[in-house]
Amino acid sequence: MKNSIVIKIGGLASQQLSQSCVKQIKQWHKEGKQIVVVHGGGFAIDKLMAEQHLSVEKIDGLRVTSKDVMKLVEYSLFQIVGPSITSSLNNAGCDSIQIKSSLGKIIEADYLNQEKYGFVGQITKVHTQPLEAIMSEGMIPVIGSMGVCDEQLLNINADYVATAIAVALKAERLILMTDVPGVKEDGAILPTLNTTQIEEKIQSGIITGGMIPKIKGASQTVQAGVETVLISDNLSKGTLICLA
């Protein structure tokens, strides 16, 4: 779908969508772009875990998710973050619908490694038809970063969910909103990076830490058919990943 944009809302933006972000989404929606919003909810999950005196444990950057933690993940995404984003969009005049009971008809998943990570999933299939049906009615689906395995919800990294949906839709653009404005070199944001330059920037130490898997994932995404991936703390400026 060359007219579609998948937006992953994470970090501070998932706590409160800025007016500029809402305005941009509204503009795209008005222009006829078909939009899917995917969100995580790390801040809300951490807060609920602290209130219940549950310690946060991560392995390989993934939240170890016990049965008790999974209940908090589900509550955070379905009852806190998802409604907040959906409400912000609806209040701006963008007809939006939060995906809840029908999630399993869209994101199929399996346990990544239940012994190691608990209720953490990996996506096995994305069914685009329900999303396309919603978007064809002029609505924006809002999806929490979970998948379903035999009616059991599983916690999945929001980047992975957004990427899988973008690839399945063959979207025009995937936007990964984070708390950083893009990839920096000598203090300045790189406006573009192609798939050839990425490995060079990693080897030279310009791309480091947690940005490495994000950038590598973005590279794989454009190679899988998505035209561009934007990494940014907003919806306009940032680092645009494209094919060489």
C-alpha positions in Angstrom: 0.0 0.0 0.0 2.0 2.9 -1.3 -0.3 5.4 0.3 0.2 4.0 3.9 2.3 5.2 6.8 3.0 3.1 9.9 3.9 5.2 13.0 5.4 3.6 16.1 4.9 6.0 19.0 7.4 5.3 21.8 9.3 7.0 24.6 8.0 10.3 25.9 5.6 10.7 22.9 3.6 7.6 24.2 3.0 9.4 27.5 1.5 12.5 25.8 1.3 13.1 22.1 2.5 16.5 21.2 0.3 18.9 19.4 2.7 19.0 16.5 2.5 15.2 16.1 -1.3 15.2 16.2 -1.3 18.1 13.7 1.0 16.2 11.3 -1.1 13.0 11.6 -4.3 15.0 11.0 -2.7 16.5 7.9 -1.7 13.2 6.4 -5.1 11.8 7.2 -6.8 14.7 5.5 -4.6 14.1 2.4 -5.9 10.6 2.2 -2.9 8.7 3.7 -3.8 5.4 5.3 -2.2 5.4 8.8 -1.6 2.7 11.3 -0.4 3.7 14.8 1.6 1.2 16.9 2.6 2.0 20.5 4.5 0.6 23.4 4.0 1.6 27.0 7.3 1.1 28.9 6.8 4.1 31.2 3.3 3.0 32.3 4.4 -0.6 32.8 7.4 0.5 34.9 5.2 2.7 37.0 2.7 -0.1 37.7 5.5 -2.5 38.4 7.0 -0.1 41.0 3.6 0.4 42.6 3.4 -3.4 43.0 7.0 -3.8 44.1 7.9 -5.9 41.1 11.5 -5.5 39.9 12.2 -4.8 36.2 14.4 -7.4 34.6 15.7 -7.2 31.1 17.6 -9.8 29.0 19.1 -8.8 25.6 17.1 -5.6 25.9 13.8 -7.4 26.3 11.5 -7.1 29.3 11.3 -10.5 31.1 7.5 -10.9 31.4 6.1 -13.1 34.1 2.4 -13.8 34.3 2.0 -11.0 36.8 4.0 -8.6 34.6 2.0 -9.6 31.5 -1.2 -8.5 33.3 0.4 -5.1 33.9 1.5 -4.9 30.2 -2.0 -5.7 29.0 -3.5 -3.1 31.4 -0.9 -0.5 30.5 -1.4 -0.9 26.7 -5.2 -1.5 26.7 -6.3 0.8 29.5 -3.7 3.6 29.7 -1.6 4.3 26.7 -3.9 3.1 23.9 -6.9 5.1 25.1 -4.8 8.2 25.6 -3.4 8.1 22.0 -6.8 7.2 20.5 -8.5 10.0 22.4 -5.9 12.6 21.3 -6.4 11.6 17.7 -10.2 11.6 17.9 -10.2 14.9 19.6 -8.2 16.3 16.7 -10.8 15.1 14.2 -8.9 11.9 13.2 -11.3 9.0 13.4 -9.4 6.4 15.3 -10.1 3.0 16.8 -8.2 1.1 19.4 -7.6 -2.6 18.5 -8.3 -4.8 21.5 -10.4 -7.9 21.2 -9.5 -8.4 17.5 -5.8 -8.2 18.0 -5.4 -11.9 17.6 -6.9 -11.6 14.1 -4.1 -9.2 13.1 -0.9 -10.2 15.0 -0.2 -13.9 15.4 2.8 -14.7 17.6 4.6 -17.5 19.4 6.7 -17.6 22.5 10.3 -16.3 21.9 11.7 -18.4 24.6 9.3 -19.0 27.4 11.9 -20.3 29.9 14.2 -17.4 29.3 11.8 -14.4 28.7 8.4 -15.6 30.0 5.4 -14.1 28.1 7.5 -12.5 25.4 6.5 -13.1 21.8 7.9 -13.1 18.3 5.6 -12.4 15.4 4.7 -15.3 13.1 2.2 -13.6 10.9 0.5 -10.3 10.3 -3.0 -10.4 8.8 -3.4 -7.1 6.9 -7.1 -7.5 5.9 -8.6 -6.2 9.1 -6.3 -3.2 9.1 -7.1 -2.5 5.4 -10.8 -2.7 6.2 -10.5 -0.2 9.0 -8.4 2.2 6.9 -10.7 1.9 3.9 -13.4 3.4 6.2 -11.2 6.4 6.8 -10.2 5.3 10.3 -6.8 5.0 12.0 -6.2 1.7 13.8 -4.2 2.1 17.1 -2.4 -1.1 18.1 -0.6 -1.9 21.4 2.7 -3.9 21.0 1.4 -7.4 21.7 0.6 -10.5 19.8 -1.6 -13.5 20.4 -0.7 -17.2 20.7 -3.6 -19.6 21.3 -5.6 -16.8 22.9 -2.7 -15.8 25.2 -1.4 -12.2 24.8 2.3 -11.9 24.5 4.5 -8.9 25.1 6.4 -7.8 21.9 8.8 -4.9 21.3 6.9 -2.1 19.7 9.6 -1.6 17.0 9.1 -5.2 15.9 5.3 -4.9 15.7 5.5 -1.7 13.7 8.1 -3.1 11.4 6.2 -6.3 10.8 3.0 -4.4 10.0 4.9 -2.0 7.7 6.5 -4.8 5.8 3.2 -6.8 5.5 1.4 -3.7 4.2 4.4 -2.7 1.9 3.9 0.7 3.4 5.2 3.9 1.9 6.9 4.9 5.1 7.6 3.6 8.6 8.3 6.1 11.3 10.0 5.0 14.5 9.5 7.7 17.1 12.0 7.6 20.0 13.5 10.0 22.5 16.4 10.9 20.2 16.1 13.1 17.1 17.9 10.8 14.8 21.4 9.5 14.1 24.1 12.0 15.0 27.6 12.5 13.4 29.8 15.2 14.9 26.9 16.6 16.8 24.6 17.0 13.7 21.7 14.9 12.7 22.3 12.9 9.5 19.3 13.7 7.3 19.6 10.4 5.3 21.4 7.1 5.5 21.3 4.5 2.8 21.7 0.8 3.3 25.4 0.8 2.2 26.4 3.7 4.5 24.8 2.0 7.6 27.5 -0.7 8.0 30.2 1.9 7.4 28.8 4.1 10.2 28.6 1.2 12.6 32.2 0.1 11.9 33.5 3.6 12.3 31.7 3.9 15.7 29.2 6.7 14.6 26.2 4.4 15.2 26.6 2.8 18.6 24.6 1.1 21.5 20.9 0.7 21.2 20.8 2.6 18.0 22.6 -0.3 16.2 19.7 -2.8 16.3 17.2 0.0 15.4 19.2 1.0 12.4 19.8 -2.5 11.3 16.1 -3.2 11.6 15.4 -0.1 9.5 17.8 -1.3 6.9 16.1 -4.7 6.7 12.7 -3.0 6.5 13.5 -1.0 3.4 15.1 -4.0 1.8 11.9 -5.9 2.5 9.8 -3.4 0.4 9.0 -0.4 2.7 10.2 2.7 0.8 11.7 4.7 3.7 12.1 4.5 7.5 12.3 7.7 9.5 14.0 7.6 12.9 13.0 10.7 14.9 11.6 12.2 18.0 8.9 13.8 15.9 7.1 13.0 12.6 9.0 15.3 10.2 12.7 15.8 10.9 15.2 13.0 11.7 17.3 10.4 9.9 15.7 8.9 6.8 16.8 5.3 6.0 16.5 4.3 2.3 17.9 1.9 -0.2 21.4 2.6 -1.6 
